[in-house]
Amino acid sequence: MPGLPLLSLLTFLPAGGAALLLLLPRERVRLLRALALAVLAVDFLLALRLYFGFDPAEAGLQFVEEAPWIPRLGIQYLLGVDGISLPLILLTAFLGLVVAAASLPWIQARVKEYCICLLLLQTGMLGVFVALDLILFYIFWEAMLIPMYFLIGIWGGPRRIYATIKFFLFTMAGSVLMLLAIFALYFKARAALPGPTFALPSLLGVALGPEEQTWLFLAFAVAFAIKVPMVPFHTWLPDAHVEAPTGGSVILAGILLKMGTYGFLRFALPLFPDATRTFIPLVAWLAIAGILYGALVALAQADVKSMVAYSSVSHLGFVMLGIFALNVQAVSGALLQMVNHGLSTGALFLLVGMLYERRHTRMLEDFGGLFRVIPVFGGVLLVIALSSIGLPGLNGFVGEFLILAGTFRFWWPYAVLGAAGVVLGAWYMLSMVQQVLFGPVRHEANRTLLDLTLAERCVLAPILLLVVWIGVYPAPFLHPSEASVKALLARVEQGAAAVAPAAGGVDPRAYGRPAPAPRVEGARVAPGETQARVTGGER
Amino acid sequence: MPPLDWAALAPMVAVAATGLVLLVADLLTPRERRGPLAWIPLLGFGAAAALSVRLWGGGVRGVAGMLVVDDTACFFYGLFAVIGILTVLISVPYIRREGIQFAEYYVLLTFAVLGMMVMASSADLLMFFLGLETLSVALYVLAGFLRQRVTSNESGLKYLLLGAFSSAFLLYGVAFLYGATGSTNLEAIQAALVSRSDSGPLPAVGVGLILVGLAFKVAAVPFHMWAPDVYEGAPTSVTAFMIAGTKAAAFAGFLRVTAVAGTSLQGAWPEVLWILAALTMGVGNVAAVAQRNLKRMLAYSGIAHAGYLLVALVAGSPLGTAGLLFYLLAYAFMTVGAFAVLIALGRRGEENLTLEAWAGMGTRRPLFALSMAIFMFSLAGLPPTAGFMAKVYVFSAAVEAGYIGLAILGVLCSVVSAFFYLRVVVVMYMQELAAEPAVVLLSPTTALATLLSVAGTLYFGLFPSRAWEVAVRSVQGLAGMGG
């Protein structure tokens, strides 16, 4: 499909929809909802088209679009997809649609603004995953905060203003240092490369000394670690997740947190491979601290929503552990676990939201015995909780298994400690399920609860389908990422040695180009083959 | 005496003529029909802008050794004209509402712009002083223009006293430089300094005093004491003009003396600026956090932004200088825009400028609130607005020049600033409607100014390339930029 700027369409369609909505009268609530939903549905179809057009054998970037933006400084409009961003783009497009479908009926006040925020947020998030120019990436990364800030601040719970400002300032404080690191990298590259550029593929060709790598890595890592969030940068998360409206919580947990882990995979690891390996112990211990701490705190929560929020800290700890184990198994598992967490935690927030709409409480002690009253809801909650725990046959198992197996190969004590987190995870999740679904019905108000409506079932059904599908047959989800993950790991392994020949004047953009038609060397394609093309280094 | 280069003087002549025409027109119009007089400065500034666009790129033209009309000067002419136009647009309803609809208001505004233009293109320190005084005298009167209000009187008087003080410093500095080098012409001073390396402490003292004078004008900490009261007390439209315009003119002055200053102070020049920049960013932003009055908050924000602009000067590179120009342009739109909204939603006597009065503005006045939100995000430096791009240029210049510490301080200050800018958005969108909705008289010119500012803020944020190109080329010929 030459000539069709698929990624631009995918990214900016929601923003275009938002602009259209801005012009419509605020009284036409139904029209506004329908239009927002339609835009997100079309966007999801575009994402599916991306998936089917994607070549899983290619480790480099695909669907590349580039245009000069601020040529004097070398800032480009550069978009592209590879196996690392593809699953996250699909997840974003999918969850965006689900969130709109589920939460639009709940929003009664300021529907127009809500729809616009959702759509702008969608553009911002997709932009983060497709942008490959560092300034462009940073713009999406920061701009996306604004609609989220409104979502929490306008439609959130009682402490929403505190939560939204905390969320905003935490994230911004981390990212501004990353911006300076981007500048430092840029000036370093300007001396080494033929022209000024902020494009990631070109910057990958710059050799950095160990000390430079350390500082730059730290600046990037703090920005991403706050977003993930890793202990000790996680304190914004419980506030934001609990105070956000259901739709906001789903997006926060489902997609926003992945932007942090994605940032590590896309930028911090390949740009600073030596520093990455230096910091493995620190990151791994923080990840383990997050796994255990998140799980223990989740165990102590009386509010279901904050329990789910803390469980995110724990789950994202697994993802970080997998990423820094630096082998194909663990990183693929981490990538899959990002999607899994988006699906199961997203679904958990939706279910909590559905319950809250009925009972206007989220306290564990206010429920009990719901399985008998609303069996469909109970069944869905049970399946999702089991998926979150990692029951074999459901999606969470595949991801956690890959992560732990890979980590075990890296250094077994990490895996053992991580596995302890799995046990704790089962503990808090099952005790939640038990307190909500089983036992006697303790409150009269619970006896008259209505079961899931048709609309709610329609929203949850695709998530359930994916939860089972990934659990039973994960190949379609793992396969597209494999080549890119291998290439990434090869680069991290080679470290600075891989980039040394960069000054030789080869076009580093070769990274982004589709491979020439006859790929005869297929038989001896080593991991990292594409990366070698980046740098022009014959290994 | 060689004939004057009238073509180079055309933008200034246009503005000066506008002022004179206004004076005459005032005599010929009856008191109650002076509203349409606003057209005259609008046309005059428009003409000046058009003439400076034509002049731009035409090389360096000196006028009698006193003025230099180069691309930098042309850029500033254009910028001042834009600020002038926006100011007139927001002044029209404001001065009618506050009962100060006199033609003198526009006359003074026009001559203030003329003074700024002289400052931006001065090749001689005396010329610079002349421009500064033309600007200042006009502003002393404008700041106290609300005769019946005590705060405005205080503002005018305070500005007069401290302004005179700072002018004295500046003049004293000029005298020292004259004593050391025997000239007030910047090029001659520079040549003398270079040829005689042992001229003693006099040039350094002179430049130091000039720096104090300029720092007063841009309200850099610790020379900012006057700023919050003056900005708060002055008529809101005048405050907008002072914050955007006077600051731009003073920074143009900074650029003109950079070469001389660099030579006389040697390595100390960037260090002195470093300290000023750090203090200004820090104090301006932290003090703004404590403000509950929007106008006063914007006053402190004006101080803080002077700090970011000083960062560009510290870098002292072509990138930094072009960044300074771009920043001033972006800042003009976002800050005048914010004041436009203040005027649009304010009432006579400026009673509802406290944060509390703005609760629920998001539903009461959705479009103005949205514009205000855009200006706030831009002032905080968030993409995709002009304020973000401006910060990208300025802070990347600081990183390039190796001032990493200052850059880190700067971005952390901008995080602090996000807190108080976002508070405005919080109040407008996330708090309940205040008891009774304010009666707001919508004026087409304020709406237009707001619209133009929103357009500028978003355009320079999304498509900064052309403006950036202009800024880069505008500073190419500037002395003392090392390239």
Interface residues (C-beta under 8 A of the other chain):
Chain A: P68 W69 I70 P71 R72 L73 R110 E113 I135 Y138 I139 F140 E142 A143 L145 I146 Y149 F150 G153 I154 R160 I161 T164 I165 F168 L169 M172 A173 V176 L177 L179 L180 F183 A184 Y186 F187
Chain B: G362 T363 F377 L382 P383 P384 F388 V392 F395 S396 V399 E400 I404 A407 I408 V411 L412 S414 V415 A418 F419 L422 R423 V425 V426 Y429 M430 Q431 P464 S465 W468 E469 V472
